[in-house]
């Protein structure tokens, strides 16, 4: 996606419906953010898909070094992508 405002819900629904997979990476909190909005959009449209979310958990530490530990990174994204591609994994 190139833009989340405005959110092109039709494109998301079409693409996820076609591929059956969704990987969302967001530097915002996991709860109440873009990841949840995308999941709700698909659910309301009746699209079933395998999905993975890579986002920040509930807190962001004040220390910049610790902050990097909770933000999405290459390892967490790659792990989520591999999990989505495996046939034997449900979620």
Buried (B, 14 or more C-beta within 10 A) or exposed (E): EEEEEEBEBEEBBEBBBEEEBBBBBBEEBBEEBBBBBBBEBBEEBEBEBBBBBBBBEEEBEEEEEEEEEBEBEEEBBEEBBEBBEEEEEEE
